[in-house]
Structure formats: C-alpha cells, structure tokens
Amino acid sequence: MEIWDLYDRNDNKTGETWERLPGSFNNIPDGKYHMVCDILVQHMDGTYLLTKRHPDKDVYPGYWEASAGGSALAGESPIECAKRELFEETGIKAEDEDFQFVSHTFRDSSHSMFYSYLVVTDCAKDSIVLQEGETTEYKWVDKEGLLEYVDSDTAIKSHNDRYKDFFEKLR
C-alpha cells in the first residue's frame, strides 16, 4: 500500500493523506496535490539516460522518457523521494548534493506537484537496473539524441515542459 501526503497550491501539507490505487489521482479533491519527483540523468561523458515505460503502466504505457521518478511517499521530502525513485528505477545511487534543482510545477489534471532535478553521474553505463513493472529498456543518448527525443511525437510532452528551460539551454 502506498500512501501520499496531500499539499495545497502553496506547497503546504494539508494534513490529509491519499492511498494510491490505479487511477486514484483522478479523485484527489480540486486544489490538492500529491508530490511527484522526476530526475533527468546525465552521465559525466555528456550522454543522457532514456528509459522505456512498461506497457502495463496506466499513464503513457510503452513510451520512452527522459527521467526516472514517481510519487513521494507520506513523510518524504522532495530530495528523499528523488533519491529513492532514482535508485528504484535505475539502480543509481546519488547524494543530496548531486541533485540540481530544475523546476517546481503543478499539473491540475493529475493533481500533481512536480519537483524536477538533474543528476550527473559517473556510474557504469551498463549497470542500470530496471525496476520490474516500471521500465523495460534503457539507452544512453548524446545531446543530439536527447533533443531529437524531446522534439519527437512520441515524447511525453508534460515531462518535457518541466525541463523546457534546460532543453532550450542545450540547443
């Protein structure tokens, strides 16, 4: 069972929690949000990690994405969530200081508040461990490959919007 803290639009915990069930985020009351963290992974050699979402995911099944991430568990800070999700979905361990803040955004349609980060790692590129039920493949792409993905019709646009300024700087 996964329990989320609920927040208001000012980033304050409301004191309420929400149990995650398939599609249950649609029933979170208006004006309340659950925290989601996503992490764009860059290798020290300049390449970026893309992962392919499992075909059974309820949101964007089978899509490639340029991040690891997911919902914060009750009591977690954004960095705690980001560290846990990064490790669970990729096997990459990172310290608090490795997370470079990119953006903080809200998505009313999914009742989500996002903390987006960049992590630069020197992990062995073949050491990625995919989380069962979350992802099925991974690949490392250079800057041009990342921007090609970002501009493609199969990119997750809401994710890329959270990294818009970062991607524009890469161009």
JOVEN-V712200 format. One record per residue. PHI is phi in radians with two decimals (none if undefined). PSI is psi in whole degrees, 0 to 359 (NA if undefined). OMEGA is omega as a letter, one per 20 degrees, with the letter a starting at -180 (999 if undefined). Layout:
phi: {PHI PHI}
psi: {PSI PSI}
omega: {OMEGA OMEGA}
This chain:
phi: {none -1.96 -2.01 -1.95 -1.34 -1.82 -2.22 -1.64 -1.20 -1.72 1.32 -1.67 -1.12 -1.53 1.58 -1.76 -2.17 -2.44 -1.54 -1.36 -2.33 -0.93 1.30 -1.18 -1.05 -1.14 -1.74 -1.10 -1.04 -0.97 1.48 -2.16 -2.44 -1.86 -1.48 -2.26 -2.08 -2.27 -2.34 -1.48 -1.87 -2.01 -1.42 -1.05 -1.43 1.69 -1.53 -2.16 -1.57 -1.99 -2.20 -1.80 -1.20 -1.06 -1.15 -1.65 -1.11 -1.38 -2.19 0.92 -1.10 1.34 -1.39 -1.41 -2.48 -1.78 -2.90 -1.85 2.74 2.98 -1.34 -1.32 -1.42 -0.90 1.60 -1.43 -1.46 -0.98 -1.19 -1.06 -1.10 -1.05 -1.08 -1.13 -1.11 -1.03 -1.19 -1.06 -1.58 -2.32 1.44 -1.45 -1.70 -2.44 -1.68 -0.86 -1.24 -1.38 -1.58 -1.72 -1.10 -1.97 -2.84 -2.33 -2.37 -2.11 -2.28 -1.09 -1.11 -1.94 0.92 -2.10 -2.10 -1.84 -1.95 -1.98 -2.32 -2.03 -2.16 -1.78 -2.22 -1.99 -1.06 -1.13 -1.15 -1.67 -1.69 -1.11 -1.97 -1.43 -1.45 -1.01 1.47 -1.88 -2.38 -2.13 -2.62 -2.57 -2.73 -1.78 -2.20 -1.35 -0.97 -1.11 -1.13 -1.13 -1.18 -1.11 -1.06 -0.99 -1.50 -1.35 -1.26 -1.73 -1.32 -1.44 -1.07 -1.11 -1.15 -1.11 -1.08 -1.21 -1.92 -0.92 -1.09 -1.09 -1.12 -1.12 -1.15 -1.15 -1.16}
psi: {132 126 133 145 147 147 159 182 347 14 16 136 138 349 356 155 167 133 129 124 161 122 3 341 335 340 1 134 146 142 2 149 152 151 135 138 137 152 119 128 122 132 155 339 1 357 164 147 127 141 151 125 145 143 346 2 145 344 127 52 135 0 149 148 154 46 160 158 177 188 144 141 155 131 348 143 167 316 320 317 312 316 315 311 318 314 315 320 343 341 2 127 136 153 162 315 349 345 116 118 134 311 162 115 165 147 103 324 332 7 46 143 124 136 120 137 161 135 129 127 156 23 157 128 339 11 6 132 115 139 125 133 351 309 156 341 163 159 153 133 150 180 316 320 322 313 327 317 311 322 354 161 344 5 151 101 320 324 312 330 326 338 15 309 320 313 322 323 325 328 NA}
omega: {a a r r r a r a r r a r a a r r a r r r r r a r r a r a r r r a r a r r r a r a r r a r r r a a r r r a r a r r a r r r r r r r a r r r a a r r r r a r r a r r a r a a r a a a a a a r r r a a r a r a r a r a r r a a r a a r a r a a r r r a r a r a r a a r a r a r a a a a r r r r r a a r r a r r a a a r a r r a a r a r a a a a r a r r r a 999}
